[in-house]
Amino acid sequence: MKRRNVVIATTAAAALIIGIPTAATASPWWGWHHHWHPTPTPTASPSDDTAPSDDATPAPSDGTPSDDTTPSDDVTPTPDATPTGEPIEESTPTATPSDEPTEQAFAGAQADDPSGATPPQASFVEDFDVSAALGNVANLYQQAWQPYPDGTSGIYAPSQTVTVHDGVLDARLGGAGTAGTFGTKTGAYDHVGGSFSVRAKATGGDGNGAAFMLWPTSNRWADGEIDFPEGNFEAEPMAFHHSMTPGQEAERVQIPTGVSWRDWHTYTVDWDPGKSVTYKVDGKVIGTVTHDVPTTPHRFMFQTGNWGASGNLLIDWVSTSD
């Protein structure tokens, strides 16, 4: 497992990437999205990177994740499950799409490999190159991923759903949800600006979805929510940029991506506190928002639901640059 700490020179504030599934055209699996955001804080003492156990088998190092992941047979999909909470209301997008970047503040944090198969140089990078069996991911990746405790909100059970193999983190879909925060125990909850990227795809899981997001460490919704990518797996992943006006947080800018969850894509959020949030797919800017831009600490995390068909959310790598 590689966790690089590389100082990246930038000429402006750092940037951030994140995503969450709440596409308005998708089925309402995301109903709990804005109400079930418990903010687990690290309970263990900060420690150095945990060395992999001797029995961990490294995955192939050719950088090419496996596309033929097969969901385990012991999961029973629950397509009849009904999400709780209130559905998100639509709002009219106000972001201005762009065909090319409008500024170079975060150039140093972009991927060196245009294909996205190789993560960029960044202050934090995890490319999941050490295999971990079911129930052992949290142990082997203590300084890379902080999962929600099993049973949180009656939805999430990471120890029963997440493995690492063939160079990917594999969140199994159907029967139980997954949620967790990326980063170290000491640094995952204090991002104020930066560049946040994830390379991901999904197989199966119709009726389910994922939300990658920057969520305020304060757990106060009005401190700002940045979701990218977010949406049901059978639909288009979207970016959702939420209002920071108390009582109006459900209002948001909605930005389409024009891509599919079924293919590998790199999703990036560049966050300049108080100034702008720029959303990118495979390095191309799809929109920039200059209002409702957070200025307080956030964490970079993802969630999947506990309903829909069986399938797999695969994460090739994740990176953050503050």
C-alpha positions in Angstrom: 0.0 0.0 0.0 1.5 3.3 -1.0 0.8 6.5 0.9 3.0 9.1 -0.6 3.8 12.4 1.1 5.0 14.7 -1.6 5.1 18.5 -1.3 3.3 20.0 -4.3 4.1 23.6 -5.2 1.0 25.6 -6.2 0.5 29.3 -7.0 -2.8 29.6 -5.3 -5.0 27.9 -2.7 -5.3 24.1 -2.8 -8.1 22.3 -4.5 -10.5 19.5 -3.7 -12.3 16.6 -5.4 -15.3 14.7 -4.4 -18.6 13.2 -5.5 -22.0 11.9 -4.3 -24.9 10.2 -6.1 -28.1 12.4 -6.0 -29.0 12.6 -9.6 -32.5 14.1 -10.0 -33.2 11.7 -12.8 -32.3 8.6 -10.7 -34.5 6.7 -8.4 -34.7 8.1 -4.9 -32.2 5.8 -3.2 -30.5 9.0 -1.9 -33.3 10.0 0.4 -31.2 9.7 3.6 -28.4 11.6 2.0 -28.7 14.8 3.9 -29.9 13.5 7.2 -27.6 10.5 7.9 -24.2 12.0 7.9 -22.8 10.9 11.3 -19.3 12.2 11.7 -17.2 9.5 13.3 -14.1 10.9 14.7 -10.9 8.9 15.2 -10.9 7.1 18.6 -7.5 5.5 18.3 -4.3 7.3 19.1 -2.5 8.7 16.1 0.1 6.2 14.9 2.5 5.7 12.0 1.4 3.9 8.9 0.4 0.3 9.9 2.6 -2.2 8.2 0.7 -4.9 6.2 0.6 -8.3 7.8 2.9 -10.9 6.5 0.0 -12.9 5.0 -1.2 -10.1 2.9 -0.7 -10.9 -0.8 0.3 -7.9 -2.9 -1.9 -7.4 -5.9 -0.5 -7.2 -9.4 1.4 -4.0 -9.9 0.8 -3.3 -13.6 -1.7 -0.6 -12.7 -4.6 -2.2 -14.5 -7.5 -3.0 -12.2 -9.6 -6.1 -12.9 -12.9 -5.4 -14.7 -14.4 -8.8 -14.1 -15.1 -8.6 -10.4 -17.8 -11.1 -9.4 -20.1 -10.3 -6.5 -20.1 -12.8 -3.7 -23.0 -15.2 -3.6 -23.6 -14.7 0.0 -25.2 -11.3 -0.3 -29.0 -11.1 -0.8 -30.0 -8.0 -2.6 -32.8 -6.0 -1.0 -34.5 -4.2 -3.9 -37.6 -3.5 -1.9 -35.7 -1.5 0.7 -37.1 2.0 1.0 -34.7 4.8 1.9 -35.7 7.0 4.8 -35.4 10.8 5.0 -36.7 13.5 2.7 -36.0 13.5 -1.0 -33.8 16.2 -2.4 -35.5 19.0 -4.3 -34.2 20.0 -7.6 -32.7 23.4 -8.3 -31.6 25.1 -11.5 -27.9 24.7 -12.3 -26.0 28.0 -12.2 -22.5 26.6 -12.9 -20.8 27.7 -16.1 -19.5 24.7 -18.0 -16.1 25.1 -19.5 -14.2 23.2 -22.2 -10.9 24.0 -20.7 -9.5 25.0 -17.3 -9.8 28.7 -16.6 -6.9 28.9 -14.1 -3.8 26.9 -13.3 -3.8 27.1 -9.5 -4.0 23.3 -9.1 -1.9 22.3 -12.0 0.7 20.7 -9.8 -1.9 18.3 -8.3 -3.2 16.9 -11.6 -2.5 13.4 -12.8 0.7 12.9 -14.7 -0.9 10.1 -16.7 -3.7 11.5 -19.0 -5.4 8.1 -18.9 -6.0 8.4 -15.2 -4.6 4.9 -14.6 -1.8 6.3 -12.5 -2.6 8.6 -9.6 -1.0 12.1 -9.5 1.7 13.2 -7.1 -0.1 14.5 -4.1 0.2 14.9 -0.4 -1.9 11.8 0.1 -2.3 8.9 -2.4 -3.7 5.5 -1.8 -3.6 3.0 -4.7 -4.7 -0.1 -2.8 -1.9 -2.3 -3.8 -2.0 -4.6 -0.8 -4.8 -7.2 -0.8 -7.1 -7.3 2.2 -9.8 -9.9 3.0 -13.3 -9.2 4.1 -13.1 -7.7 7.6 -9.5 -6.8 7.4 -9.4 -3.7 5.3 -9.7 -1.3 8.2 -6.8 -3.0 9.9 -4.5 -2.9 6.9 -5.5 0.5 5.7 -5.6 2.4 9.1 -3.9 5.4 7.6 -5.8 5.5 4.4 -9.5 4.8 5.1 -11.6 5.4 8.2 -14.8 3.3 7.9 -18.1 4.0 9.7 -18.7 1.5 12.5 -20.9 -1.5 11.4 -24.5 -0.8 12.1 -24.3 3.0 11.7 -27.8 4.3 10.8 -28.9 0.8 10.3 -27.4 0.9 6.8 -23.6 0.6 6.8 -21.5 -2.5 7.5 -18.1 -1.9 5.9 -16.5 -5.0 7.6 -19.1 -7.1 5.7 -18.8 -5.4 2.3 -15.3 -4.1 1.6 -12.2 -6.0 0.3 -9.0 -5.0 -1.5 -7.8 -7.1 -4.4 -6.2 -6.7 -7.9 -5.2 -3.1 -7.0 -8.8 -1.9 -6.2 -10.9 -1.3 -3.1 -14.1 -3.3 -3.8 -17.3 -2.2 -2.0 -19.8 -5.0 -2.5 -23.4 -3.8 -3.3 -26.6 -5.4 -2.2 -27.6 -6.3 1.4 -25.5 -3.7 3.3 -24.1 -0.3 2.6 -20.6 1.1 2.9 -19.4 4.4 4.2 -16.0 5.8 5.2 -13.6 8.7 5.1 -10.4 8.7 3.1 -7.1 9.8 4.7 -5.1 9.4 7.8 -6.5 9.4 11.3 -4.9 12.8 12.0 -5.5 14.5 8.7 -8.7 13.2 7.2 -11.0 15.6 9.0 -9.3 19.0 8.6 -9.2 19.7 4.8 -9.7 23.4 4.1 -9.4 23.6 0.4 -7.4 21.3 -1.8 -7.6 19.0 -4.8 -9.5 15.7 -4.2 -9.6 12.9 -6.8 -10.9 9.4 -7.2 -10.8 6.9 -10.0 -13.8 4.6 -9.9 -16.3 2.5 -11.8 -19.3 0.3 -10.9 -20.5 -3.1 -12.1 -24.1 -4.1 -11.5 -25.9 -2.5 -8.5 -28.9 -1.1 -10.4 -31.2 0.7 -8.0 -28.2 1.5 -5.8 -25.7 4.3 -6.1 -22.8 6.1 -4.6 -22.0 9.5 -3.3 -18.4 10.8 -3.0 -18.4 14.0 -1.1 -16.7 16.7 0.9 -18.8 16.9 4.1 -18.2 19.4 6.9 -16.4 18.1 9.9 -18.7 20.2 12.0 -21.5 18.1 10.7 -23.4 21.4 10.1 -25.0 21.2 6.7 -24.8 24.9 6.1 -21.0 24.8 6.3 -21.2 23.4 2.8 -21.6 20.1 1.0 -19.8 19.2 -2.2 -20.9 16.0 -4.0 -19.0 14.5 -6.9 -19.5 12.0 -8.4 -23.0 11.1 -7.1 -25.9 9.1 -8.6 -27.5 5.8 -9.2 -25.2 3.3 -11.0 -27.6 2.8 -13.9 -27.7 6.6 -14.5 -25.2 9.4 -15.2 -22.9 10.4 -12.3 -23.4 14.1 -11.5 -21.9 16.9 -9.5 -24.1 18.6 -6.8 -23.0 21.8 -5.2 -25.2 22.7 -2.2 -26.4 26.0 -0.8 -24.8 27.2 2.4 -27.9 29.3 3.4 -29.4 27.8 6.6 -32.7 26.3 5.8 -32.0 26.2 2.1 -29.2 23.6 2.0 -31.2 21.2 -0.2 -31.0 23.7 -3.1 -28.0 23.0 -5.3 -26.2 23.5 -8.5 -26.4 20.3 -10.6 -23.7 19.6 -13.2 -23.8 16.7 -15.7 -20.7 14.7 -16.5 -21.7 13.0 -19.8 -20.1 9.7 -18.7 -21.1 6.4 -17.3 -20.4 4.7 -14.0 -19.8 1.5 -16.1 -16.4 2.9 -17.3 -13.3 3.9 -15.4 -13.2 7.7 -14.9 -11.2 10.1 -12.7 -13.4 12.6 -10.8 -11.7 15.7 -9.3 -12.8 18.6 -7.2 -10.5 21.6 -6.9 -11.6 23.7 -3.9 -10.3 27.2 -3.4 -11.8 28.2 0.0 -14.3 31.1 -0.2 -13.6 31.6 -3.9 -14.5 28.7 -6.2 -15.0 24.9 -6.6 -14.1 23.4 -10.0 -15.3 20.0 -11.1 -13.4 17.8 -13.5 -13.8 14.5 -15.3 -10.6 12.9 -16.6 -8.9 16.2 -16.2 -11.4 18.2 -18.2 -13.4 21.0 -16.5 -17.1 20.4 -16.6 -18.1 23.4 -14.4 -17.0 26.0 -11.8 -19.1 27.4 -9.0 -18.1 30.7 -7.3 -20.9 31.0 -4.7 -21.5 28.9 -1.6 -17.9 27.9 -1.4 -16.9 26.4 2.0 -14.2 27.8 4.2 -14.3 25.4 7.2 -12.7 21.9 7.6 -14.2 19.1 5.6 -13.6 15.4 5.1 -13.5 13.4 1.8 -15.7 10.3 2.0 -18.1 8.1 0.1 -21.3 6.2 0.8 -23.3 3.4 -0.9 -26.8 2.3 0.0 -28.1 -1.1 1.3 -30.7 -1.6 -1.4 -30.7 -2.4 -5.1 -29.2 -5.3 -7.1 -25.9 -7.0 -6.3 -22.8 -5.5 -7.8 -19.5 -3.8 -7.0 -18.2 -0.3 -6.6 -14.5 -0.4 -7.5 -12.0 2.3 -6.5 -8.7 2.2 -8.2 -7.0 5.1 -6.3 -7.8 8.2 -4.3 -5.6 11.3 -3.7 -5.8 14.6 -1.8 -3.6 17.6 -1.9 -4.1 20.4 0.7 
